[in-house]
């Protein structure tokens, strides 16, 4: 018996939705059918918003956060502390830290972390631009706000070694963060304590 399928346009939409992170085949099918059936789905508005955000938003050339402007709001703000630089793995890690209200310095997103199993090396991250910012800026402390898993530890140690000969203190937030956890899984109180209780990253002997 011939297998009955949805019409081609619906199948194509389901296939595209499945490419999104966290969307499995069943979820993709439900979303696609909702767009087709629901009176208030407004799929054209959704499509327009997707196109608009893809055309308007780009990575800030300085810190890597999302922005429609030449620089993001954090890099463009004149009243932030230019002596503190907080290094995170992903641009999505910046907002959780900002919402704590504790940190008022500058940010730098690496765009990932060193992970040999995923074939991600230092050259694949925004490490060269980080070193250039530290050398060309007025920073006195670099805070490594990285995950506490194996990859996060490896990345933090690598950065600490690169920064050891530069005139900056290197510290790392860790206190209060769950072992193996990233910033996206921590609440604001935990991040607040992690920032205020950061520890000096020792230089290799």
C-alpha positions as CSV (number, residue, x, y, z in Angstrom):
1,X,0.0,0.0,0.0
2,X,1.3,3.4,-0.9
3,X,2.3,5.5,2.1
4,X,0.1,8.5,2.5
5,X,2.0,11.8,3.1
6,X,1.2,15.4,3.6
7,X,1.3,17.6,0.5
8,X,4.7,18.7,-0.7
9,X,4.7,22.2,0.8
10,X,3.8,20.9,4.2
11,X,6.5,18.2,4.0
12,X,9.1,20.9,3.0
13,X,8.1,23.1,6.0
14,X,8.4,20.1,8.4
15,X,11.8,19.3,7.0
16,X,13.0,22.9,7.5
17,X,11.6,23.1,11.1
18,X,13.4,19.9,12.0
19,X,16.7,21.7,11.3
20,X,16.0,23.9,14.3
21,X,17.7,23.0,17.6
22,X,15.4,21.1,20.0
23,X,12.8,20.5,17.3
24,X,12.2,16.8,16.6
25,X,10.1,15.3,13.8
26,X,6.8,15.3,15.9
27,X,7.3,18.8,17.1
28,X,8.1,20.0,13.6
29,X,4.9,18.3,12.3
30,X,2.8,19.9,15.0
31,X,4.2,23.4,14.4
32,X,3.7,23.1,10.6
33,X,0.1,21.9,11.0
34,X,-0.5,24.7,13.5
35,X,0.6,27.2,10.9
36,X,-1.7,25.7,8.3
37,X,-4.8,25.2,10.5
38,X,-4.8,27.8,13.3
39,X,-6.7,31.0,12.4
40,X,-4.4,33.1,14.6
41,X,-1.2,31.5,13.5
42,X,-0.3,34.4,11.1
43,X,2.5,32.4,9.3
44,X,3.2,35.3,7.0
45,X,4.0,37.5,9.9
46,X,6.3,34.8,11.3
47,X,8.0,34.5,8.0
48,X,8.4,38.2,7.7
49,X,9.9,38.5,11.2
50,X,12.4,35.6,10.5
51,X,13.6,37.3,7.2
52,X,13.8,40.7,9.0
53,X,15.9,39.5,11.9
54,X,18.3,37.6,9.5
55,X,18.8,40.7,7.4
56,X,19.1,43.2,10.3
57,X,21.0,41.4,13.1
58,X,24.7,40.6,12.9
59,X,27.4,39.9,15.4
60,X,29.0,42.9,17.1
61,X,32.5,43.1,15.6
62,X,33.9,43.9,19.1
63,X,32.3,41.6,21.5
64,X,30.2,39.2,19.4
65,X,26.8,40.1,20.8
66,X,23.7,40.6,18.6
67,X,23.1,44.0,17.1
68,X,21.5,45.8,14.2
69,X,24.0,48.7,14.6
70,X,27.8,49.0,14.0
71,X,28.4,48.2,17.7
72,X,26.1,46.5,20.2
73,X,24.6,48.5,23.1
74,X,27.2,47.2,25.6
75,X,30.2,48.2,23.4
76,X,28.7,51.5,22.4
77,X,27.8,52.5,26.0
78,X,30.2,55.2,27.2
79,X,29.5,54.7,30.9
80,X,30.8,51.2,31.3
81,X,34.0,50.2,33.1
82,X,36.8,49.9,30.5
83,X,39.1,48.2,33.0
84,X,37.0,45.0,33.3
85,X,36.6,42.5,30.5
86,X,34.3,39.5,30.9
87,X,35.0,36.5,28.6
88,X,32.1,34.2,27.8
89,X,31.6,31.2,25.5
90,X,28.6,32.3,23.5
91,X,26.9,35.7,23.0
92,X,23.8,34.2,24.6
93,X,25.8,34.1,27.9
94,X,26.0,37.9,28.0
95,X,22.4,38.7,29.0
96,X,22.3,36.4,32.0
97,X,25.4,38.1,33.4
98,X,24.1,41.6,32.6
99,X,20.8,40.9,34.3
100,X,22.5,40.3,37.6
101,X,23.3,44.0,37.7
102,X,26.7,43.2,39.2
103,X,29.0,43.5,36.2
104,X,29.3,46.9,34.4
105,X,32.4,46.2,32.3
106,X,32.9,45.1,28.7
107,X,32.2,41.6,27.2
108,X,33.9,39.3,24.8
109,X,32.3,36.2,23.3
110,X,34.6,33.4,22.1
111,X,31.9,31.9,19.9
112,X,32.4,28.5,21.6
113,X,35.0,26.6,23.5
114,X,37.9,24.4,22.8
115,X,36.6,20.9,22.2
116,X,38.8,18.4,20.4
117,X,36.0,15.8,20.2
118,X,33.9,18.3,18.2
119,X,37.0,19.4,16.2
120,X,37.0,22.9,17.7
121,X,40.4,24.3,18.3
122,X,41.7,27.7,19.5
123,X,41.9,28.9,15.9
124,X,38.2,28.4,15.5
125,X,37.3,30.8,18.3
126,X,37.6,34.6,18.7
127,X,40.7,34.2,20.8
128,X,43.0,36.3,18.6
129,X,40.6,39.2,18.8
130,X,40.5,38.8,22.5
131,X,44.2,39.1,22.9
132,X,44.3,42.1,20.6
133,X,41.6,43.8,22.7
134,X,43.5,43.2,25.9
135,X,46.8,44.4,24.4
136,X,45.1,47.5,22.9
137,X,42.8,48.4,25.7
138,X,43.0,49.6,29.3
139,X,41.9,46.5,31.0
140,X,43.3,45.6,34.4
141,X,41.2,42.4,34.9
142,X,40.0,39.7,32.6
143,X,37.1,37.6,34.0
144,X,36.7,34.1,32.5
145,X,33.0,33.3,32.8
146,X,33.1,29.9,31.2
147,X,31.4,26.6,31.9
148,X,32.7,24.3,34.6
149,X,32.8,21.2,32.4
150,X,35.9,19.7,30.9
151,X,35.8,21.9,27.8
152,X,35.2,25.0,29.8
153,X,38.1,24.2,32.1
154,X,40.4,23.5,29.1
155,X,39.5,26.8,27.5
156,X,39.9,28.8,30.7
157,X,43.4,27.2,31.3
158,X,44.4,27.9,27.7
159,X,43.3,31.6,28.0
160,X,45.0,32.0,31.3
161,X,48.3,30.8,29.8
162,X,48.0,33.2,26.9
163,X,47.2,36.1,29.2
164,X,49.9,35.4,31.8
165,X,52.5,37.7,30.2
166,X,50.1,40.6,29.8
167,X,49.6,43.3,32.5
168,X,46.1,42.1,33.6
169,X,44.8,40.0,36.4
170,X,43.0,36.9,35.3
171,X,40.1,35.6,37.4
172,X,37.4,33.0,36.9
173,X,33.8,32.7,38.1
174,X,33.1,29.3,39.5
175,X,31.7,29.6,43.0
176,X,28.0,28.5,43.0
177,X,27.9,27.2,39.5
178,X,27.0,23.5,39.3
179,X,29.7,21.2,38.1
180,X,29.5,20.7,34.4
181,X,27.0,23.6,34.0
182,X,27.0,26.6,31.8
183,X,25.8,30.1,32.4
184,X,22.5,29.5,30.6
185,X,21.5,27.0,33.3
186,X,22.2,29.3,36.2
187,X,19.8,31.7,37.8
188,X,20.6,35.4,38.5
189,X,21.3,34.9,42.2
190,X,23.8,32.1,41.4
191,X,25.5,34.2,38.8
192,X,25.6,37.2,41.1
193,X,27.4,35.1,43.7
194,X,29.7,33.6,41.1
195,X,30.7,37.1,39.9
196,X,31.3,38.7,43.2
197,X,33.0,35.6,44.5
198,X,35.3,35.1,41.5
199,X,38.8,33.8,42.2
200,X,42.2,34.7,40.8
201,X,43.2,32.3,38.0
202,X,46.7,31.1,39.0
203,X,49.5,31.5,36.5
204,X,51.2,28.2,35.5
205,X,54.5,27.8,37.1
